[in-house]
Amino acid sequence: METARPSPRPVLGVWALLCLVTNLPYARAWLLPPRGTRFLGFFYAIPDVFNYLSYVQQAEHGALLFFNKLYPLPHAASLANLEWSVVGWLSAALGSQPALAYRVFGAAVTLALVLATDRWLRLAGLPGDHRFAALLLVFTGGGLGGVLFLRLGPPAWRFLDLTSGMYPFISVLVNPHFAAGTALLLWALWAFHRARDLGGELLAVLLGSCLVLVRPYELALLVGIRGLVVLTTQPWRRWLRLLLPLAALAPAVLYGWSTTVRNPAYAVFSAVGYGLPPAADILLALLPAGVLALAGVPLLRGAHGLPERVAFATLLAWPVTVAAVLALPLRFGLQLAVDVGLPLLGLVALALARFRPAVTLAAALLLCSTSAVALELLLEDNPQWYVPRERIEAAEALRPLCRRGELLVAPPDIGLYANAYSACRAYAAHLGTADSRERAAAIRAFYAAPPAGRLAWLEARCARFVVLPDDGERAPHLLGAAAPYHRVAQASGPTGRLAVYASDEPPACPPGAPAAATPQ
């Protein structure tokens, strides 16, 4: 284990390379979108990411506790999230640019993640001249998904290492939310390992508790990994003393459970769940790194002190904990597998440290095919992340008009964007909620209904805003000649013209009134 102060160059070099490579698709998409389209600012899991932005929007306007725009009934704002607060403050400083703010945030958490990984690898005895190569392997390696995609073709979602964030490169590339949770997990584990007194234990508990305020899934990983490390590296007489600080995480667990599970306003997604992919797909995604890690374990045996044993145990306990969770009938088990490739590739890098750094660099080259294919995919003009510009502009037009909780009726995609860019609450937005199908069907019926039926439905729902095809100042052909709605904004693009209409006076009934019947 190194005792001299390590050079920051390997960490900064890998971090700079990651920032450059992973931001190239974003720069290209923002600067050169297909004609008539706008880049959404994100590539994967668009509904989920825009749901993040609905909370970022609230933070941008000063909220510390958030309410759920996807929940139809009035409820108190009680959800806290450090990530969304920080991104909201950054967005406000950048002039209401939440997607750009997320790229800045992503660069910061990537640096924290690379620093934490480097620290754990050094604790395990990684020689100083291997640090750059080892970090490059950990942060560019992947599975066979890229090669299989080139061979078998789409859909890419079949190949989990290409799409699900099981490896750090994909997390950094497409979802800073994943990178933030993993970085905080590694630093919390480090704090528990380094705690020597009450102050150190309090810091560890604080960092662990913050996981609930970023990505609650990682809190389960923290407890599982730390518990296994203590049980496998410490004499049994010390178990109680070392595991006791984990009990101090109970308030954080209670807050997370009461807010995101028991509170119906925030448990809306758990009513559906995403389910687990086939076990064969999970094993295939982790096969190369897992096999190499297991093959390298014999090379890691030797006369190591306790710090090295703790580092090895931490890297091994991570995938073991994930495997145990995936074996349980949990709807969100795959969420805990985010970045599980990091400890596996870390073990590979440590095993290869017995050879010259060039061997590790060669391994990084052999395992980077998934990362290269992911970059290639994001450089395509895919309609999943390029949309007709009028769809985005209609949502952005609501930013100065909406007040908190006012209801918007619009197609689900525009509703999703409006939740992110304005204080409005869209009637239909995210397609992953329990009643999303019913709401989407009601929206289709609304647009197919005659003017009188549309107007009655809007008034029954107390809708303040509605997006309609652009058709005159008061839309007589769309809502009826006497409709108390007037046009407040317009947007035009390759698929037509849209108009945002607002009621002449705020609806008399409160937001969140019971849903009206389908328009007739």
Protein Blocks (a to p, Z undefined) as FASTA:
>chain_A
ZZbdcdfklmmmmmmmmmmmmmmmmmmmmmmgcehiacehiabhklmmmmmmmmmmmmmn
opabdcdfkbmbdcddfbdcfklmmmmmmmmmnopaaklmmmmmmmmmmmmmmmmmmmmm
mmnopafklmmmmmmmmmmgccfklmmmmmnopafklpmklmnopafklmmmmomklmmm
mmmmmmmmmmmmmpmbfklmmmmmmmmmmmmmmmmmlmmmmmmmmmmmmmmmccfklmmm
mmmmmmmmmmmmmmmmmmmmmmmklmmmmmnonojadfklmmmmmmmmmmmmmmmmmmmg
ccddfklmmmmmmmmmmmmmmmmmmmpccfklmmmmgoklmmmmmmmmmmmmmmcfklmm
mmmmmmmmmmmmmmmmmmpccfklgccfklmmmmmmmmmmpcghiacdddfklmmmmmmm
mmbdcfblcfkbfklmmmmmmmmmmmmpcfklmmmmmmmnopabdcdddebjkommlnoj
klccdcfbdcddfkbccdddddfbdcfbdghiacddddZZ
